[in-house]
């Protein structure tokens, strides 16, 4: 976890969650294993509940997912916030993961994803992707999440000692929309069918 990613997630917290600091939010952190740092210190404070989720046990992992693409351990419409940093480049079929994010978020729930657009190959255990702004916008649209902001940090005035700037992170902030009951039902059916088709044979 490089320092600029920590800074970006802290900015997300300050900008979008400051008004909810006294509310009992459930914050899920996808890809939470502490590899040179984690976001827990920003979100693990009462009355919030921080829960680290990953596919392997380790430091800062509260829930071990059996499958990146089917989170049977997490209920639908249960999370107020889902964050993820420096994980999506390591997920082979990240678009399926995005469907699960949309499923577990409550209506009105926020999502912040940070992933590199540059940098060297770093397998953990694989390194598959880099992301641009338009790619993250398209991903949110695919999952029927409302884009609040998306940008790529092509340049920075901050000089990081850990060479954070070489990753040129892309940041997506999006929200699960409130829908009428019938539209909610249609969206759940759509997401279920997409998920079932996309996971066939995996």
FENDAPE-V758678 format. One record per backbone hydrogen bond with DSSP energy under -0.5 kcal/mol. CO is the residue of the C=O (numbers start at 1). NH is the residue of the N-H. If there is no record, write none. Layout:
# FENDAPE-V758678
{{CO | NH} {CO | NH}}
This chain:
# FENDAPE-V758678
{{2 | 5} {2 | 6} {3 | 7} {4 | 8} {5 | 9} {6 | 10} {7 | 11} {8 | 12} {9 | 13} {10 | 14} {11 | 15} {12 | 16} {13 | 17} {13 | 18} {17 | 20} {18 | 21} {20 | 23} {23 | 25} {25 | 27} {25 | 49} {26 | 28} {26 | 80} {26 | 81} {27 | 51} {28 | 30} {28 | 83} {29 | 32} {29 | 53} {30 | 85} {33 | 35} {34 | 36} {37 | 35} {39 | 42} {39 | 43} {40 | 43} {40 | 44} {43 | 45} {45 | 48} {48 | 50} {49 | 27} {51 | 29} {52 | 62} {52 | 63} {53 | 31} {53 | 32} {54 | 65} {58 | 61} {59 | 34} {60 | 62} {63 | 54} {63 | 65} {67 | 70} {70 | 72} {71 | 74} {75 | 78} {79 | 106} {80 | 110} {81 | 28} {82 | 112} {83 | 30} {84 | 114} {87 | 90} {88 | 91} {89 | 128} {89 | 129} {90 | 92} {91 | 94} {93 | 96} {93 | 97} {94 | 98} {95 | 99} {96 | 100} {97 | 101} {98 | 102} {99 | 103} {100 | 104} {101 | 105} {103 | 77} {104 | 78} {104 | 79} {106 | 109} {109 | 176} {110 | 82} {111 | 174} {112 | 84} {113 | 172} {114 | 86} {114 | 87} {115 | 170} {116 | 131} {126 | 124} {132 | 136} {133 | 137} {134 | 138} {135 | 139} {136 | 140} {137 | 141} {138 | 142} {139 | 143} {140 | 145} {141 | 144} {144 | 177} {146 | 175} {149 | 173} {151 | 171} {152 | 154} {158 | 160} {160 | 163} {163 | 166} {164 | 167} {165 | 168} {167 | 117} {167 | 118} {168 | 117} {169 | 153} {170 | 115} {171 | 151} {172 | 113} {173 | 148} {173 | 149} {174 | 111} {175 | 146} {175 | 177} {176 | 108} {180 | 184} {181 | 185} {182 | 186} {183 | 187} {184 | 188} {185 | 189} {186 | 190} {187 | 191} {188 | 192} {189 | 193} {190 | 194} {191 | 195} {192 | 196} {193 | 197} {194 | 198} {195 | 199} {196 | 200} {197 | 200} {199 | 202}}
